[in-house]
Amino acid sequence: MKKILVIEDNVEIAGLLRDVLVKEGYAVVLCYDGCQGTEFTHREKPDLIVLDLMMPAGGGFYVLEKIKLSIHTKKIPVVVLTA
């Protein structure tokens, strides 16, 4: 089963994304800030990341930079989500 990481500080939006993706057959992990999301990405290497840009504790641009600079995570696709 493919694992998708959703990094989103808004609990309602994160839950909605999780519900939709789970119905489509994906395993979904939620992280509510950038630091948590970056740590999870490096540890677990999800198949896809859905990333909010405007977050506390490491905004989306910071997270994206950290993911794409690492040889271990730079090939993980990232979908950017923002209001």
Backbone bond lengths (Angstrom), bond angles and torsions (degrees), N, CA, C in turn:
res aa  C-N    CA-C-N  psi(-1)  N-CA   C-N-CA  omega(-1)  CA-C   N-CA-C  phi
1 M - - - 1.446 - - 1.532 108.45 -
2 K 1.314 117.08 132.04 1.461 122.49 179.15 1.524 110.08 -71.99
3 K 1.352 115.48 139.57 1.454 121.51 -178.48 1.519 110.21 -106.86
4 I 1.333 115.78 126.59 1.456 122.03 177.89 1.521 108.84 -113.44
5 L 1.315 115.75 130.54 1.452 122.29 175.27 1.517 108.76 -99.77
6 V 1.323 116.58 124.52 1.463 122.05 174.59 1.524 107.11 -106.26
7 I 1.334 115.82 119.10 1.460 121.53 176.97 1.528 106.50 -108.79
8 E 1.324 116.15 103.14 1.469 122.75 -172.08 1.518 108.62 -152.03
9 D 1.332 117.40 125.64 1.462 120.32 -177.70 1.527 113.47 -81.75
10 N 1.308 118.28 -16.73 1.459 121.52 178.24 1.530 108.70 -85.87
11 V 1.329 115.99 113.75 1.461 121.60 -174.27 1.531 111.85 -60.67
12 E 1.316 117.23 -39.57 1.464 120.21 -178.82 1.529 111.81 -66.83
13 I 1.315 116.84 -44.17 1.465 120.47 179.23 1.528 110.21 -66.22
14 A 1.331 116.59 -42.82 1.467 120.40 178.30 1.523 110.74 -59.58
15 G 1.323 117.01 -43.54 1.461 121.04 179.41 1.510 112.34 -64.88
16 L 1.320 117.24 -40.56 1.461 121.40 177.58 1.520 110.96 -62.59
17 L 1.327 116.67 -46.12 1.465 120.44 177.88 1.523 110.76 -60.59
18 R 1.337 116.37 -44.67 1.466 120.56 178.56 1.527 110.84 -57.88
19 D 1.333 117.21 -47.84 1.462 120.83 -177.83 1.527 112.09 -59.80
20 V 1.328 116.65 -44.09 1.466 121.23 -179.62 1.525 110.53 -65.00
21 L 1.329 116.97 -45.54 1.461 120.74 -176.66 1.531 112.06 -70.05
22 V 1.312 117.46 -37.46 1.471 120.77 177.47 1.526 109.96 -63.99
23 K 1.327 117.27 -40.67 1.476 120.56 177.68 1.525 111.76 -61.62
24 E 1.327 116.36 -26.69 1.462 120.86 178.44 1.527 112.40 -86.80
25 G 1.334 117.15 -0.13 1.454 120.70 173.64 1.520 116.33 98.51
26 Y 1.326 117.77 14.23 1.459 121.14 -179.92 1.527 111.15 -97.51
27 A 1.311 115.98 150.78 1.462 121.29 167.65 1.524 106.18 -84.49
28 V 1.312 117.49 131.34 1.459 121.24 -174.44 1.525 109.81 -124.16
29 V 1.320 114.77 133.71 1.456 121.95 174.48 1.524 106.96 -118.21
30 L 1.328 116.64 135.65 1.462 121.82 179.03 1.524 110.32 -107.18
31 C 1.323 116.16 134.15 1.458 122.80 169.77 1.522 106.46 -126.05
32 Y 1.327 116.25 138.02 1.459 120.52 -172.21 1.521 114.86 -102.63
33 D 1.322 118.04 3.77 1.462 120.26 171.98 1.531 109.40 -152.67
34 G 1.317 114.83 165.90 1.456 120.34 -174.51 1.513 114.93 -65.47
35 C 1.324 117.14 -38.25 1.470 119.74 -180.00 1.521 110.63 -63.84
36 Q 1.322 116.06 -46.19 1.464 121.30 178.57 1.531 110.14 -61.23
37 G 1.326 116.50 -42.64 1.461 121.30 -179.67 1.518 112.89 -65.52
38 T 1.328 116.77 -40.36 1.462 120.83 178.63 1.527 110.84 -65.51
39 E 1.313 116.36 -44.40 1.468 120.24 178.36 1.529 111.22 -60.83
40 F 1.338 116.38 -45.67 1.467 120.32 179.96 1.522 110.62 -61.86
41 T 1.323 116.77 -43.68 1.466 121.32 -178.84 1.517 111.20 -58.26
42 H 1.308 117.00 -46.87 1.466 120.17 -178.66 1.528 112.06 -69.50
43 R 1.309 117.59 -30.65 1.461 121.49 -178.53 1.523 112.44 -81.71
44 E 1.334 117.56 -43.23 1.466 121.97 -170.27 1.531 114.99 -107.35
45 K 1.316 118.03 -19.68 1.471 123.40 179.23 1.535 112.41 50.42
46 P 1.333 117.01 71.31 1.462 120.29 179.40 1.528 111.26 -65.07
47 D 1.328 116.01 165.64 1.470 121.36 -179.96 1.523 112.21 -78.41
48 L 1.334 116.46 -25.58 1.469 122.19 -178.61 1.517 107.70 -154.84
49 I 1.336 115.92 148.13 1.460 121.58 175.77 1.522 108.20 -122.83
50 V 1.333 116.36 131.38 1.457 122.66 169.33 1.527 104.95 -104.95
51 L 1.327 116.65 118.70 1.464 122.12 -167.65 1.517 112.09 -123.40
52 D 1.328 115.43 123.12 1.468 121.73 171.31 1.526 107.62 -79.52
53 L 1.321 117.43 141.94 1.460 119.90 -179.67 1.518 113.43 -86.12
54 M 1.316 118.02 -34.31 1.462 121.74 -174.33 1.525 110.18 -101.51
55 M 1.349 115.85 95.38 1.467 121.53 -178.31 1.516 110.29 -142.29
56 P 1.338 115.93 155.16 1.466 118.94 170.72 1.529 110.44 -78.98
57 A 1.304 116.64 170.62 1.477 123.46 175.00 1.517 112.42 55.12
58 G 1.301 116.01 52.56 1.464 120.54 179.69 1.509 109.70 99.58
59 G 1.319 117.44 87.39 1.459 121.67 -179.16 1.516 112.01 -62.81
60 G 1.312 115.68 168.62 1.451 122.01 -175.51 1.519 114.61 -58.48
61 F 1.329 117.54 -37.49 1.465 119.43 179.24 1.522 110.62 -65.12
62 Y 1.334 116.59 -38.98 1.464 121.17 177.50 1.527 110.45 -64.03
63 V 1.314 116.45 -45.36 1.468 121.54 179.49 1.528 109.86 -61.29
64 L 1.317 116.62 -46.92 1.457 121.21 -179.73 1.532 110.85 -59.90
65 E 1.315 116.37 -42.81 1.464 120.04 178.29 1.531 111.29 -61.21
66 K 1.328 117.02 -46.14 1.465 120.91 -179.66 1.526 111.63 -63.19
67 I 1.315 117.13 -38.89 1.463 121.06 -179.65 1.526 110.44 -68.25
68 K 1.315 116.89 -44.53 1.460 120.81 -174.33 1.528 113.47 -79.23
69 L 1.317 118.13 -17.20 1.467 120.52 177.60 1.530 113.08 -84.88
70 S 1.308 117.21 -17.33 1.463 120.43 -178.45 1.530 110.57 -88.72
71 I 1.326 116.83 132.66 1.463 119.92 178.42 1.529 111.45 -65.96
72 H 1.319 117.18 -20.47 1.465 121.46 -178.00 1.526 113.04 -83.46
73 T 1.329 117.51 -20.02 1.473 119.79 -174.93 1.528 114.10 -128.23
74 K 1.320 117.77 -4.09 1.468 119.40 -172.05 1.524 114.53 -64.84
75 K 1.317 118.62 -20.66 1.467 120.68 -179.32 1.528 113.30 -91.70
76 I 1.323 117.22 -0.53 1.472 119.77 177.35 1.521 107.84 -72.37
77 P 1.338 118.24 124.50 1.462 120.00 178.41 1.527 110.97 -67.00
78 V 1.344 114.88 143.17 1.455 121.59 179.56 1.525 109.23 -127.06
79 V 1.331 115.37 128.03 1.466 121.67 173.24 1.518 105.75 -104.25
80 V 1.328 116.69 122.11 1.460 121.70 -178.65 1.522 108.72 -89.85
81 L 1.326 114.69 131.33 1.450 122.28 -178.84 1.519 107.78 -124.95
82 T 1.327 117.28 126.47 1.455 119.36 179.44 1.521 110.24 -153.74
83 A 1.315 113.95 153.27 1.473 119.30 176.22 1.499 107.77 -81.50
